[in-house]
Amino acid sequence: MRWARSNMLPESALNEYFKGPGATERFSYGWIALYNGFTGYSKLEIHDGVALVFLTGTCTPDGRDFNIADLLMSNLKQFPEIRFVKIYDENGITQNPDGLSDSIPACLQP
């Protein structure tokens, strides 16, 4: 269990994700974090049910079907005010920037 500031839960979820698993999570449960080369995020905006996440670092695809985008979307969609998540790469690019849909950077496509 981790503590989070209750006035900014979506941002706290992102902050905790990028901290990675703690010692107990890592050594007792064997949990790891997927980053795909991203080191954090520079900005989170939430408008009309859509969360925009601007990642930092350099995208490093690994060819897996499951990546950081899946995990960030799951983490953010747990909050009722977020229905869709658009994730932008280090260059500020996502595949579907407009409309009510999820979107990820092209570099994370399987």
Salt bridges, closest charged atoms under 4 A:
GLU16 OE1 - ARG2 NH1 3.02
GLU16 OE2 - LYS19 NZ 2.93
GLU25 OE1 - ARG2 NH2 2.64
GLU45 OE2 - LYS43 NZ 3.28
GLU45 OE1 - HIS47 NE2 3.38
ASP62 OD2 - ARG64 NE 3.41
ASP102 OD2 - LYS77 NZ 2.56
